[in-house]
């Protein structure tokens, strides 16, 4: 005996099929949003780290070369403080023209003797006076989305005399 189907051309999805499809779509969407947020945070952190690296390099270069040029530590005749074998957060030196100059750390910036800022977002700077050389340890930092990003740089400059 032939049965007649009440819905000869039934189309569409059943309720369980819709629920499973919605669940799968929701999981894929949640994974995509989570991945986007994670990659965006990583991108911002990497961008800030690159900026800190650049700022630290520029600050070190300004202290070594000086502004105007040839007034920095590379052309220093002598270092008055810190004393030989000591360290400190400021350095007083005499440049190749006999002019006394100074770099010092105050607040979160490094300044020159004229009071102009050389670097901001500085966590610490330490000048070491080592027999005819000066070592500079610089740490800069910045916060990104409640996470602290730090970058440190060290260099050593040999005095001319």
N, C-alpha and C positions, 0 to 999 in steps of 0.2 A: 504494500500500500504506500502510496506517495504522500509525504507530508508537505503541507504547504507552510512555507516560512512566512511568518507574519511580516518580516522585514526582508524582502527579497534583495534589496540593494543596500543593506546596512553599511554605513560608512562612519568613520570617526574612531576615536580611541575610547577604551573603557576607562573607568575611574582608576583602577590600579595602574594601568599603563601611564596615565597622566601623572599620578603621584610619583612613580618611579622616574619618569622623565624630568619632572620638576626637581626631584631630589638630586639627580645627576647634574642637571644644569646648575643648581645652587652650589654644589660642591666644586664644580669647575670654576664658577664665578668667584667663590670665596678664595680658591687657590690663586686665581689671577690677581685679585685685589691684594692679597697678602704678599705675593711676589712683587707687585708694583710698589707697594709701600716699602718693602725691604730694600729693593734696588734703588729707590729714590733716596732713602736714608743713607745707603752706602755711597751714592753719588755725591750727596751733600757733604758727607764726612771727607771723602776724597778731595772734593773741591776746596774745603777749608784747609786740609793738610797741605795741598799745593800752595795755597795762599800763604800759609804760615811759613812754609819752606822758602818761598820767594821773599817774604818780608824779612826773615832771619838772614838770608843771604845778602840782601840789600843793606841791612843794618851792619853786618860784619864788614862788608865792603866799605861803607861810609867810615867806620872806625879805623879800618886799616889805611885807606887812601886819604881820608879827610875831605872836608869841604871848607874852603876851596882845596883843589887837588894838591897833593904833596904836603898836607898839614896833618896827616894821620899818623898812626903808630908806626907805619913802615919807615917814615922819615924821622922818627924820634931819636934825639941825641941821648936822652936819659929819661928815666922814670923816677919821679919823686915819691909817689905813693901808688900802690902799696910798696913797702920796702922790699928789698931783694929777699926772695924766699917766702914772702907773705902773699896773702890774697885779700881781696876786698871787692865791694860793689861799686867802686869808683876808681878811676885812674887819672893821675896828674902826671903830665910829661912835658918835655920841652921839645918843640919840633926843630927841624933842620935850620930854621931861620932864627932860632933862639927865643921864640915866643912860647910862653907857658899855655898849655891847653889842658882840657879836662873832659872826660866822659863820666857820667854818673847815672845811677839807677835810682829812680824815685817813683813811688806809687806803682804803676804798671808800665812805665815807659823808661827809655834810655834817652838822656839829654846830652847835648854838647855844652861847652862852657858858656855859649851865648844864650842858652836856655831853649834852643830849638830842639824839637823832638826828633830823634833818630829812628825809634821803633816804639810801637805800642803793643799791647797784649803780651807784655813780657812777664814771665813768671819769676825768672831770676837771671842775673848776669854776674859772673865772677871773673875778675881779672887776676891772673897769677903772674907775679914778677919772678921770672926764672932767669938768672944770669944771662944778660944780653938778649933776652927773649920775653915776650908777653904771650901768655895763653889766655884765650877768651872762651868761656863756657856760657852759652846762651840758651835759655829755654823759653819758648813762647807757647802760649796756649789760647784756646778759644772754645766756647761751648756751642755745641750744635745739638738741638733737640735734646736738651738735658744731659748730653754726654760731653765730657771734656776731651778735646783733641789737643795733644801736646807734640811739640817738635823741638828737638835739641840739636845744637850745632856747636862744634868745637873747632878752633883754629889756633895756630901759633904763629906769631910774627917775630922775626928776628930784627933787633934794633940795628941801625946803621953803624953805630960806634960801639 
